[in-house]
Amino acid sequence: MKQFTNGLIVGVLGTVAAGVGALLTFKKSVVDPIEDEEQKFEDNRKKAMRKSRAAHHG
């Protein structure tokens, strides 16, 4: 019975570790690039607004 319990614990921990690894990999490969792209668009929009105001200011 002790071997079964140890095997079950190791199996559950392995499954949890694999799930966490999959989530982190998904975040790194899918979510972060989208957020970086959105940040670039936001920065470009801010630059364009400053440039537009400076061009029409005086």
Residue, then its C-alpha position, 0 to 999 in steps of 0.5 A: m500500500k505504501q508504494f501505491t501511495n507514493g506512486l499516486i503522490v508522484g503522479v499527481l505532482g508530475t501532472v500538476a507540474a506538466g500543467v503549470g509548464a504548459l500554461l507558462t509556455f502558452k503565456k510566453s508564446v501566445v499572450d506576451p507577444i500579443e501584449d507587446e504588439e498592443q503596447k507598440f500600437e499604444d506607443n505609436r498612437k501617443k507619438a502620433m498625437r504628440k507629433s500632430r499637436a506639435a505640428h499644429h501648435g505653432 
